[in-house]
Amino acid sequence: MSIFHNRREFLALTGAAAGALALTGCGTGSGSGAPVADGRGKPRRGGRFRALFTGGGEQETIDPHAEALAIDMARTKALFDRLVDLDATMAPVPRLARKWESNADATVWRFTLRDALFHDGKPLTPEDVLFTFGRILDPKATTHFAQSLLSVIDLKKSRSAGKNVVEVALKRPGAEFPALLGTLGTAVVSSRYTDPAKPVGTGAFTLKSFRAGRAFVAERFDDHWDGGAYVDELRILSADADARGNALRAGEAEYGYEMTPTFARTVQADKSVRILAAKGSTAHAIVMKCDQEPFDNPDVTRAFKLLADREKLVQVVLAGQGVVGNDMFGKGYQYYPEDVPQRTRDVAEARSLLKRAGALNKTLSIYTSAVATGFVEAATLFAEQAADAGLRVKVTTGASETYFKDQLAKGVMGSHRSGAMTIPNYINDRLLTKSAFNASGWRREDFDATFAKAQSTTDAGERGKLYGRLQRTVRDEGGLLIWGHPDWLNGVSSRVRGMEAAPPNTLDSGRFDKVWLA
């Protein structure tokens, strides 16, 4: 639910004095009057930019190592920078680190730092980076999201190797280590950073005010290493989906995060709003638990994958705003094997496999929830598609509040989705024997061993082949029926420039330092 109780409260938080002002000049000027494009379409400074996200109430934070919500990530991205970030294909790209290299076995990485200033005027040093790692890995800090991912760092053996070089030692080979530094909860903080309410970062904006569950206001940091922001002021606010859409159309906001397919269709003819659609950027799936009957038989999981009418699922559940899946995560990302033929529906072959496995007369249940848009609809439609082979599939709906935890213990099938992340991170989080979120119950020692080999292979070509082999194995034998990849839909005012479609969790997603107002 939106935290805004009425229109007046929303306008007060966005800084408008009255509704009429919001509809004409609110958020467009740097003091008074709207900025005008210079005629050549070049970026210009000035103005106030208002971005709306799903809120998290009192759980919201501006601690960059405890960020858990999209609204947290947007705020910390404004205030801080990472050593490395991820591009649209989930490949690592330089940020505070200008370059990096490893030793022969990828157990030691050297990062050369940029000349960057913190908001307190002090320069970025290797000691700040080491302090950051220490803070993330503090065992008392249980909310630090990247703690598990970065536990591979051997902090005692890591060191400063000069004025602008930091040497990071690892406990085991890590060919993908730079990409880990581009993930959630890894921003670099100053060694003088002690109070999350008083952030000391190198980001393009400095904090002016923050109220969890309410609003965040930041100002341009003119000494930012990447040139600084164009807008004078950034406001990031909490609002539900309907409020985000209404505010965009009324000119009361410049950016709306994660808009629905329905909204995207509605505003097609609206010249005041533009939809940024990052094609196929996330994943929707039905998981089958490979450690339970009947899905401990690969013939059964393969049969279910053949029963899915993927095109219809995309058209109906995603309203056509997506692309069909091929039972592998990360379509379009680094290490995705594009040469694998697209799986298509084959009811006759599915029925033959099910008959051979003795599974035709079983009644199975899909455990789902309204926690995510499309979960219940996809489960219901797939149950109808499975009936074409004579299967009886029952849809069971659970509580939204605890669904993702409950799903690990309940039922033999379930609804699943994943946001954008690197393919190695997805495998690590969801497909290894000891993965905490292994919803498909996929546990194979040979698979784990191949993944470990890929992680330690420094030759990029060989590493890519190993990840391709892992992806093909899951597609052919695993319990992931990845039927579709929804488009990532965000809305912007037609006056916004400098912002393009980008997958979530990447450098250009929810990034406001390069936007300007025409």
Residue pairs with C-beta under 8 A, 6 or more apart in sequence:
1 240
2 55
2 238
2 239
2 240
2 242
2 243
3 55
3 57
3 213
3 214
3 238
3 239
4 10
4 13
4 239
4 243
7 19
8 19
10 239
10 243
10 247
10 252
11 17
11 18
11 19
11 22
11 26
11 252
13 214
13 215
13 235
13 237
14 22
14 26
14 27
14 50
14 235
14 237
14 252
14 253
15 26
15 27
15 48
15 50
15 235
16 22
16 26
16 27
16 252
22 250
22 251
22 252
23 250
23 251
23 252
24 251
25 32
25 33
25 34
26 48
26 251
26 252
27 47
27 48
27 49
27 50
27 235
27 252
27 253
27 254
27 517
28 34
28 35
28 47
28 48
28 495
28 517
29 35
29 46
29 47
29 48
30 45
30 46
30 47
30 48
30 232
30 233
34 47
34 517
35 44
35 46
35 47
35 516
35 517
35 518
36 518
37 44
37 497
37 518
38 44
41 497
41 518
43 230
43 497
43 498
43 514
43 516
44 230
44 516
45 220
45 230
45 231
45 232
45 516
46 230
46 231
46 232
46 517
47 231
47 232
47 233
47 516
47 517
48 231
48 232
48 233
48 234
48 235
49 231
49 233
49 234
49 235
49 254
49 255
49 496
49 512
49 515
49 517
50 235
50 236
50 237
50 247
50 252
50 253
50 254
50 255
51 74
51 234
51 235
51 236
51 237
51 253
51 254
51 255
51 256
51 257
51 510
51 512
52 236
52 237
52 238
52 239
52 243
52 244
52 247
52 248
52 253
52 255
52 256
52 257
53 69
53 70
53 71
53 74
53 236
53 237
53 238
53 239
53 244
53 257
53 258
53 510
54 69
54 70
54 71
54 238
54 239
54 240
54 241
54 257
54 258
55 71
55 213
55 238
55 239
55 240
56 68
56 69
56 71
56 72
56 212
56 213
56 238
57 212
57 213
57 238
58 212
58 213
59 68
59 69
59 212
59 213
60 69
60 71
60 72
60 75
60 212
60 213
60 238
61 67
61 68
61 72
61 196
61 212
62 72
62 75
62 76
62 79
62 196
62 197
62 199
62 207
62 210
62 216
63 76
63 143
63 196
64 76
64 79
64 80
64 185
64 187
64 189
64 199
64 201
65 135
65 136
65 141
65 143
65 144
65 145
65 146
65 185
65 186
65 187
65 189
66 72
66 141
66 143
66 144
66 145
66 185
66 196
67 73
67 75
67 76
67 145
67 184
67 185
68 143
68 145
68 184
70 257
70 258
70 504
70 510
71 236
71 238
71 257
73 184
73 505
73 510
74 236
74 257
74 510
74 512
75 210
75 216
75 218
75 236
76 187
77 187
77 203
77 510
77 511
77 512
78 203
78 204
78 205
78 218
78 234
78 236
78 512
78 513
79 199
79 201
79 203
79 205
79 206
79 207
79 218
80 187
80 188
80 189
80 199
80 201
80 202
80 203
81 95
81 96
81 116
81 187
81 188
81 201
81 202
81 203
81 225
82 95
82 96
82 181
82 182
82 186
82 187
82 188
83 95
83 96
83 97
83 111
83 113
83 129
83 181
83 186
83 188
84 92
84 93
84 94
84 95
84 97
84 100
84 178
84 179
84 181
84 182
85 92
85 93
85 95
85 182
85 506
85 507
86 92
86 93
86 179
86 182
86 183
86 422
86 505
86 506
86 507
87 93
87 506
87 507
88 278
88 502
88 503
88 506
88 508
89 332
89 333
89 334
90 179
90 330
90 333
90 334
90 420
90 421
90 422
90 423
90 503
90 506
91 179
91 334
92 178
92 179
92 181
92 182
93 182
93 507
94 100
95 507
96 113
96 114
96 116
96 124
96 188
96 202
96 225
97 111
97 112
97 113
97 114
97 178
97 181
98 112
98 113
98 114
99 111
99 112
100 109
100 110
100 111
100 112
100 178
101 109
101 110
102 108
102 109
102 110
102 175
102 177
102 458
104 458
105 173
105 456
105 458
106 170
106 173
106 174
106 175
106 177
106 456
106 458
107 169
107 170
107 172
107 173
107 174
108 167
108 168
108 169
108 170
109 167
109 168
109 170
109 174
109 177
109 178
110 161
110 165
110 166
110 167
110 168
111 129
111 165
111 166
111 168
112 164
112 165
113 124
113 125
113 126
113 129
113 164
113 165
113 166
114 124
114 164
114 225
115 123
115 124
115 164
115 225
116 123
116 124
116 202
116 225
117 123
117 124
117 202
117 223
117 224
117 225
118 124
118 128
118 190
118 192
118 200
118 201
118 202
119 199
119 200
119 201
119 202
119 203
119 206
119 221
120 190
120 192
120 200
121 223
122 190
122 192
124 188
124 202
125 160
125 163
125 164
125 191
126 159
126 160
126 161
126 162
126 163
126 164
126 165
126 166
127 160
127 191
128 188
128 189
128 190
128 191
129 166
129 188
130 155
130 158
130 159
130 160
130 166
131 189
131 190
131 191
131 193
132 187
132 188
132 189
133 150
133 153
133 155
133 158
133 168
134 155
135 141
135 144
135 189
135 193
136 144
136 146
136 147
136 150
136 185
136 186
137 144
137 147
137 150
137 151
137 153
137 155
138 144
141 147
144 185
145 184
145 185
146 180
146 183
146 184
146 185
146 186
147 185
149 180
149 183
149 425
149 428
150 180
150 181
150 186
151 171
152 170
152 171
152 172
152 174
152 177
152 180
153 168
153 169
153 170
153 171
154 169
154 170
154 171
157 169
158 166
158 167
158 168
158 169
159 166
159 167
159 169
160 166
160 167
161 167
168 177
170 177
172 456
173 455
173 456
173 458
174 180
174 455
174 456
175 454
175 455
175 456
175 457
175 458
175 463
176 422
176 424
176 455
179 422
179 424
179 425
180 186
180 425
182 507
183 421
183 422
183 425
183 505
184 505
187 201
188 201
188 202
189 199
189 200
189 201
190 200
190 201
192 200
193 199
193 200
193 201
197 210
198 207
199 207
202 224
202 225
203 221
203 224
203 513
204 220
204 221
204 224
204 226
204 228
204 229
204 512
204 513
205 218
205 219
205 220
205 221
205 229
205 234
205 512
205 513
206 218
206 219
206 220
206 221
207 216
207 217
207 218
208 217
208 218
208 219
208 233
209 215
209 216
209 217
210 216
210 217
213 238
214 237
214 238
215 235
215 236
215 237
215 238
216 234
216 235
216 236
216 237
217 233
217 234
217 235
218 233
218 234
218 235
218 236
219 232
219 233
219 234
220 228
220 229
220 230
220 231
220 232
220 233
221 228
221 229
222 228
224 513
226 513
228 513
229 512
229 513
229 514
229 515
230 498
230 513
230 514
230 515
230 516
231 512
231 515
231 516
231 517
234 512
237 253
239 247
239 253
241 258
241 259
241 260
241 263
244 253
244 256
244 257
244 259
244 491
245 256
245 259
245 260
245 263
245 266
245 267
245 491
246 252
247 253
247 256
248 255
248 256
248 267
248 272
248 273
248 491
248 492
248 493
249 267
249 270
249 272
249 273
251 272
251 493
253 493
254 492
254 493
254 495
254 496
254 515
254 517
255 490
255 491
255 492
255 493
255 496
255 499
255 512
256 490
256 491
256 492
257 490
257 510
258 488
258 489
258 490
259 275
259 489
259 490
259 491
260 373
260 489
261 318
261 319
261 320
261 321
261 487
261 489
262 319
263 489
263 491
264 275
264 277
264 321
264 489
264 491
265 319
267 273
267 275
267 491
271 494
272 493
272 494
273 491
273 492
273 493
273 494
274 491
274 492
274 493
274 494
274 496
275 489
275 490
275 491
276 489
276 490
276 491
276 492
276 499
276 500
276 501
276 502
277 321
277 487
277 488
277 489
277 501
278 487
278 488
278 501
278 502
278 503
278 504
278 509
279 322
279 323
279 332
279 485
279 487
279 501
280 322
280 323
280 331
280 332
280 485
280 486
280 487
281 420
281 485
281 486
281 487
281 488
281 503
281 504
282 417
282 418
282 419
282 420
282 485
282 486
282 488
282 503
282 504
283 325
283 329
283 330
283 331
283 417
283 418
283 482
283 484
283 485
283 486
284 317
284 318
284 322
284 325
284 374
284 378
284 415
284 416
284 417
284 482
284 483
284 484
284 485
284 486
285 325
285 415
285 416
285 417
285 418
285 480
285 481
285 482
285 483
286 304
286 308
286 366
286 378
286 379
286 382
286 413
286 414
286 415
286 416
286 481
286 483
287 407
287 413
287 414
287 415
287 416
287 439
287 440
287 479
287 480
287 481
288 295
288 300
288 301
288 304
288 412
288 413
288 440
288 479
288 480
288 481
289 295
289 411
289 412
289 413
289 414
289 439
289 440
289 441
289 479
290 296
290 301
290 440
290 441
290 442
290 443
290 478
290 479
291 441
291 443
292 412
292 441
293 412
294 300
294 357
294 358
294 359
294 362
294 364
294 412
295 301
295 304
295 412
295 413
295 441
295 479
297 357
297 359
298 476
298 477
299 353
299 354
299 356
299 357
300 353
300 354
300 357
300 359
301 477
301 478
301 479
301 481
302 353
302 476
302 477
303 349
303 350
303 351
303 353
303 354
303 357
303 359
303 389
304 350
304 386
304 481
305 327
305 343
305 481
306 343
306 345
306 346
306 347
306 349
306 350
306 353
307 345
307 347
307 350
307 382
307 385
307 386
307 388
307 389
307 391
308 345
308 382
308 385
308 481
308 483
309 345
309 385
310 324
310 325
310 343
310 344
310 345
310 483
310 484
311 324
312 381
312 385
313 324
313 378
313 381
313 382
313 483
313 484
314 320
314 322
314 323
314 324
314 483
314 484
316 377
316 381
317 374
317 377
317 378
317 381
317 484
318 374
318 484
318 486
318 487
321 486
321 487
321 489
322 484
322 485
322 486
322 487
323 331
323 484
323 485
323 487
324 342
324 483
324 484
324 485
325 331
325 482
325 483
325 484
325 485
326 340
326 342
326 343
326 475
326 482
327 343
327 474
327 475
327 478
327 480
327 481
327 482
328 336
328 337
328 340
328 471
328 472
328 474
328 475
328 480
328 482
329 418
329 423
329 426
329 427
329 471
329 480
329 482
330 336
330 422
330 423
330 426
330 471
331 485
333 420
333 422
333 423
334 422
334 423
335 422
335 423
335 424
335 463
335 464
335 467
335 468
335 471
336 423
336 471
337 468
337 471
337 472
340 471
340 472
340 475
343 475
345 385
347 388
347 389
350 389
351 360
351 389
351 390
354 360
354 389
354 391
360 389
360 390
360 391
362 391
362 392
363 392
363 393
363 394
364 391
364 392
364 393
364 394
364 412
364 413
365 393
365 394
365 395
365 396
365 411
365 412
365 413
366 379
366 382
366 383
366 393
366 394
366 395
366 396
366 411
366 413
366 414
366 415
367 396
367 398
367 406
367 407
367 410
367 411
367 413
367 414
367 415
368 375
368 376
368 378
368 379
368 395
368 396
368 397
368 398
368 414
368 415
369 375
369 376
369 397
369 398
369 399
369 400
369 403
369 415
370 376
370 397
370 400
371 400
371 401
371 403
371 404
372 415
372 417
374 486
375 415
375 417
376 395
376 397
376 415
378 415
378 483
379 395
379 415
380 395
382 393
382 483
383 393
383 394
383 395
386 393
387 393
393 413
396 411
398 406
398 407
398 410
399 406
404 437
407 414
407 415
407 416
407 439
408 437
408 438
408 439
414 439
416 439
416 440
416 480
418 426
418 430
419 504
419 505
420 488
420 503
420 504
420 505
420 506
420 509
421 429
421 505
423 467
423 471
424 451
424 454
424 455
424 467
427 451
427 467
427 470
428 435
428 451
429 435
429 436
429 437
430 437
430 438
430 439
430 440
431 438
431 440
431 442
431 447
431 470
431 474
431 478
432 438
432 443
432 447
432 448
432 451
433 443
433 444
433 445
433 448
440 478
440 479
440 480
441 479
442 474
442 478
442 479
442 480
447 470
447 473
450 466
450 469
450 470
451 466
451 470
453 466
454 463
454 466
454 467
454 470
457 463
457 466
474 480
488 501
488 502
488 503
488 504
488 509
490 501
492 499
495 517
495 518
496 515
496 516
496 517
496 518
497 515
497 516
497 517
497 518
498 514
498 515
498 516
499 508
499 511
499 512
499 514
499 515
500 508
502 508
502 509
502 511
503 509
504 510
